[in-house]
Amino acid sequence: MNSGMPPDPEERASATGLLRAVALYIEARGRLLHIEGQEAGSRIGGLSSMFMLSLAAFVIGWMLATPALVWIIADANGWHWTRVALAGAGIHLFLGVLLLAGLKSRLRGMKLFEESFNQLHRDREWLARNKND
């Protein structure tokens, strides 16, 4: 029951201290998240730009080299060019599947915002310990 009396100065100081601690905690976690967000962005940006450039180089190179290679192999072995082209397509599809599997495993192993998650985990553990006390 509130009798209209102003709160005790000690209560006000402890409430102010608690609010200040919560605000500092949120600010620290926000800064950590911001730093890790920048790091994650630079990692993903670097990987994606390298991937796009290498993909473009391979596509252009193979577009230029494939007809010549098909002709050379077919002429040297006396095969029809369509059989050589189909064999080359099969090899490329197989390599593509292998590369996608490797990309999937790398993406699974990439950890983003690792320190933020570790800090939140430590905070949950600390809260659980202090709740039981």
N, C-alpha and C positions, 0 to 999 in steps of 0.2 A: 504494500500500500504506500502510495506516495502522498505524504502529508503536505505537499507544496513547499517543502524545505529544499533548498538547493543541495545538490549532491556534495558529499564530503570531498574536500580537496584531494585526499588520498585516492578516492575512487576515480575522480576525474583524471588524476595523474596516471593511474594504472591503465585506465581506458585509453588515454591519449598515447601512452607508451605502447600499448597493444596495437592500436591503429597504425602507429608509426612503424612498428616492427613488421606488420602485415604489408604496409606500403613498400617498405624497403625490400622485403622478400619478393613481392611481385615485380618490383623494378629489377632486382637482380636476375630473376628468372627470365624476364623479358629481354634484358640485355644478352643473356646467354643464348636465348632462342634467336635473337637477331644476328649474333655473331655466327652461330651454327647455320642459320639460314643463308647468310652470305657465302659461307664456305661450301654448303651444299649446292648453291646456285653456280658457283664457279666450277665445282667438280662436274656437275651435270652439263653445264655449258661447254666446258672443255671437251668432255667425252662426246657430246652430240656434234660439235663442230668437227672434231677429228673424224668421227664416223661418217658424216656427210661428205667431207672432202675425200676420204679414202673410197667411199662408195662411188662417188662421181668419177674418180680416177680409174677405178676398176671397170666401171661400166663403159666409159669412153674407150679405154684400152682394149677391152674385149670386143667391143663393137667394131673396132678397126682391125683387130687381129683375127677374129674368128673366121671370116670368109677365106682369108688367105690360108689359115691353118687347115681348114676343111679341104680346100683344093689341094694343098701340098700332100696331106695324108692320103686322100682319095687317089691322087695321081701316082703316088709312090707305091701304093699297094694294089692298085687296079680295082678298088672298090667304087661303088656308086656313091656320089657325094651325100645323098640323103641318109645313108647308113652311118656315115662318119658324123654327120650333123646330129643325128639322134643319139649316138653314143656320147658325143660331147655334151649334149643337153642332159643326159642321164648323170654324167659325172658332175656337172654343175649343180644339178638338183640335190644330189647326195652331199656335196660339199656345203651347199646352202643349209641343209638340215643340220649338219654337224656344227656349223658356225652359229646357227640359232640356238642350239642346245648349249654351246659354250657361253653365248650371251646371256641366256636365261640363268645359268649357274653364277655368272659374275654379278648379275643384277640381284640375285638372291643373297649373295654375300656382301653386297654394298650396304654399309650402315650409314644412315643419315640421322642427324640430331642425336647422336649417341650420348654425348655428355648431358644433354637436357634430360633424356630418359633416365640416365644414371642418377642425376640429381633428384628427379621426381621420385625415383624408387627409394633413395636414401631418405627423402622427406617422409614418404609413407611409412618406412620402417621406424623413423624417429617418432612420428605421431602415434604409431601403434604401441611403441615402448612406453611413451609418456601417458598414454590413455590407460594402460594397465597399472601404472604406478599410483 
